[in-house]
């Protein structure tokens, strides 16, 4: 009798725990449009057209085939937000239940249940997520591939040993000078104009995210608006988000950036 009671109680307890666990799982729906989103995506650099206060290098965004997602701080191994997502066309909405978000990137502070994000994929391994006019870029993580190894160098850093360059005053019609910083998978452009600088620091203009390259031709995904003090070489760059292809050639202590017939020469001195 006692054994039967214990068996019945144990069965009831397991059923209760299982039911509770299932009830906490928020449903998702990828549909046909969202299958390509399945995988783990790691944040790259800063938000498009934003300075270092909008950084997402620490983030990982994972989506499974059931439409469950996890936004995680990989530096602290901490979940920022999780739940289910429903995909429709180029947007998806989040359902996080009663979960409270922590450690979200700048501009995404209000992200939570009921929020809608738009997304675009400039290439099959690049995902750009936009919420409240702030767009972060994520690169698909392919487990075990050399491209994701911490010991490999990105395509831009393979160009030259130097990763910081300064425009030459005698080679441009611009009255301003510019600083170009190269990273593994993106580059940033800053203005050295004293009027634009903040606390004697170069003023951020915009960033260019690497998509592909062939020989010395590089294709980037970038953002431009009328408020940006871009050099004349980018006068034909369209407003908003766009892909742009430019030639980059590094030799000795100089680097030449060419876009639509216009050149800008940089030196590392």
Number of C-alpha atoms within 10 A of each C-alpha: 6 7 8 9 10 11 12 11 12 12 11 12 12 11 12 12 11 11 11 11 10 11 10 13 14 18 18 22 19 22 14 10 15 20 16 13 22 18 16 19 22 22 23 21 25 24 28 23 23 19 17 11 11 19 18 21 19 16 25 24 23 20 24 16 16 15 23 23 24 18 23 22 21 16 10 9 11 13 17 20 22 25 23 24 28 19 22 15 11 12 17 21 19 25 21 26 16 11 14 12 17 15 15 18 21 15 17 17 13 12 20 20 20 13 15 19 20 18 19 13 16 16 12 11 16 22 20 20 18 20 17 14 11 16 23 26 25 24 22 20 19 14 10 8 8 11 14 15 11 8 8 11 15 17 19 18 16 14 16 16 10 16 16 16 20 21 25 18 15 9 11 17 11 16 10 17 18 25 20 19 16 21 18 17 19 22 20 21 22 23 25 19 17 14 10 17 14 11 8 11 13 19 21 22 23 23 25 21 24 23 21 14 15 8 8 11 14 17 17 20 22 21 22 20 15 9 7 13 18 20 19 14 18 17 11 10 19 15 11 11 16 14 16 19 17 18 18 19 16 17 10 9 13 18 22 15 15 18 18 14 8 14 18 22 20 23 19 16 10
